[in-house]
């Protein structure tokens, strides 16, 4: 369990570092990234209003599990 949590934290750190490097190298992507963040926050806020905090967190966890456990077909 500890290994899974540590792996998740390190993956988030890696994504943040790589994302920062990409946005530094390609400044034209910054407006696209800002728009993406705005849409994600809007969807999150709409889900909070409609379902509440706990179901919204369960939906987010379920989406991550679904994406993480999907197998790529041959």
TIROTOR-488619 format. One line per field, with one value per residue (C-alpha): residue number from 1; x, y, z; residue in one letter. Coordinates in steps of 0.05 Angstrom, whole numbers. Example, Ala and Ser with C-alpha at 12.3 -4.5 7.8 and 13.67 -1.06 7.14 Angstrom:
num: 1  2
xx: 246  273
yy: -90  -21
zz: 156  143
residuo: A  S
This chain:
num: 1  2  3  4  5  6  7  8  9  10  11  12  13  14  15  16  17  18  19  20  21  22  23  24  25  26  27  28  29  30  31  32  33  34  35  36  37  38  39  40  41  42  43  44  45  46  47  48  49  50  51  52  53  54  55  56  57  58  59  60  61  62  63  64  65  66  67  68  69  70  71  72  73  74
xx: 0  56  92  29  21  94  91  30  65  128  86  51  118  145  84  91  165  155  96  136  193  144  109  177  200  135  104  50  18  5  -62  -84  -64  -101  -164  -159  -151  -212  -255  -232  -247  -315  -333  -309  -350  -412  -403  -395  -461  -499  -472  -434  -363  -359  -392  -349  -286  -312  -325  -254  -224  -267  -244  -171  -182  -218  -162  -107  -137  -156  -119  -98  -126  -82
yy: 0  47  30  48  115  131  112  157  216  206  202  267  300  273  298  367  372  348  394  453  438  430  496  531  504  516  581  579  521  563  591  520  494  551  536  462  478  524  469  418  465  481  408  395  453  430  360  389  427  369  309  336  327  253  227  275  247  176  193  221  159  114  150  142  68  59  93  57  -12  -7  -54  -33  -79  -110
zz: 0  19  -47  -86  -51  -60  -134  -144  -110  -152  -215  -199  -186  -252  -291  -258  -276  -348  -356  -331  -380  -438  -422  -416  -483  -520  -493  -546  -508  -446  -469  -488  -420  -385  -425  -408  -333  -337  -367  -315  -258  -288  -293  -222  -195  -232  -204  -133  -140  -170  -130  -70  -46  -31  -95  -136  -105  -117  -190  -198  -165  -209  -272  -252  -238  -304  -343  -303  -312  -385  -430  -499  -552  -604
residuo: X  X  X  X  X  X  X  X  X  X  X  X  X  X  X  X  X  X  X  X  X  X  X  X  X  X  X  X  X  X  X  X  X  X  X  X  X  X  X  X  X  X  X  X  X  X  X  X  X  X  X  X  X  X  X  X  X  X  X  X  X  X  X  X  X  X  X  X  X  X  X  X  X  X
